[in-house]
Amino acid sequence: MALPTAKPLDAASLFKQQCATCHATSLSEPPRQGPQLAKIVGREAGTQDGFRYSPGLAQAHFVWNEDRLDAWMANPQVLVPGAVMAYRQSRPEVRAAIINYLKELN
């Protein structure tokens, strides 16, 4: 018996389920536990006004791109030692869907 075809991932729903508790997607919303993620692609890490970053992120000196976001969501502490984000996503297809959603917000 063949397996049913998988439904495409709904990136907006994934973001809402996995990220929206801690992150807003509009610069008009106040930061939550994490910084706002509107216009994250292309932004220098640890620089959003009004958010207090961990020392590691405040001194990261890199720009968020697809590869860095993917590494961050896979394991934040590997990308930035001392990072305080507890979220990890082991499934590359879920990370890719969320990253594409964030790119759409740019």
C-alpha positions in Angstrom: 0.0 0.0 0.0 1.4 3.4 -1.0 1.7 6.2 1.5 -0.6 9.2 0.9 1.1 12.3 -0.6 2.3 14.7 2.0 0.6 18.1 2.1 2.9 21.1 1.5 4.0 22.8 4.7 2.0 25.9 5.6 4.8 28.3 6.7 2.5 30.9 8.3 0.9 28.2 10.5 4.3 26.8 11.4 5.5 30.2 12.4 2.4 30.8 14.5 2.7 27.4 16.2 6.5 27.4 16.8 7.7 31.0 16.8 4.9 33.6 17.4 4.7 33.0 21.2 8.2 34.6 21.5 8.5 36.7 18.3 6.3 39.3 16.7 6.4 39.9 12.9 5.6 43.5 12.8 7.8 46.4 13.8 4.7 48.1 15.3 4.4 45.4 17.9 6.6 45.5 21.0 9.2 42.8 21.4 8.2 39.7 23.2 10.7 37.2 24.8 12.6 37.4 21.5 13.1 40.3 19.1 10.7 41.2 16.3 11.4 39.2 13.1 10.0 41.6 10.5 12.9 42.4 8.1 15.2 39.9 9.9 16.8 38.8 6.6 19.6 41.2 5.9 19.6 42.7 9.4 22.8 42.6 11.5 22.4 40.2 14.4 21.8 41.7 17.9 21.0 45.2 16.7 17.2 45.7 16.9 16.4 48.8 18.9 14.4 48.2 22.1 15.5 44.6 22.6 18.1 43.4 25.1 20.2 40.7 23.6 22.4 38.2 25.2 26.1 39.2 25.2 26.9 36.6 22.5 24.3 37.9 20.1 25.0 41.6 20.9 28.6 40.9 19.8 27.8 38.5 17.0 28.8 40.8 14.1 27.1 39.0 11.2 24.0 39.6 9.0 21.1 37.2 9.1 20.7 35.3 5.8 19.1 32.0 5.0 22.2 29.9 6.0 22.6 31.7 9.4 18.9 31.5 10.1 18.9 27.8 9.3 21.9 27.2 11.5 20.3 29.3 14.3 17.0 27.3 14.2 18.8 24.0 14.1 20.9 24.8 17.2 21.2 28.4 18.4 24.0 27.7 20.9 26.3 26.3 18.1 25.9 29.4 16.0 26.2 31.8 19.0 27.7 30.3 22.1 25.8 31.4 25.2 22.6 32.2 23.2 19.5 31.9 25.4 16.9 30.7 22.8 15.7 27.2 23.7 14.0 26.4 20.4 15.6 23.9 18.1 14.1 22.5 14.9 15.7 19.3 13.6 13.6 19.1 10.4 15.3 21.0 7.5 12.0 21.3 5.6 10.3 23.0 8.6 13.3 25.4 9.0 13.2 26.1 5.2 9.4 26.9 5.3 9.8 29.2 8.3 12.8 31.0 6.7 10.8 31.5 3.4 8.0 32.9 5.5 10.4 35.4 7.1 11.8 36.4 3.7 8.2 37.2 2.6 7.9 39.6 5.6 10.9 41.6 4.2 
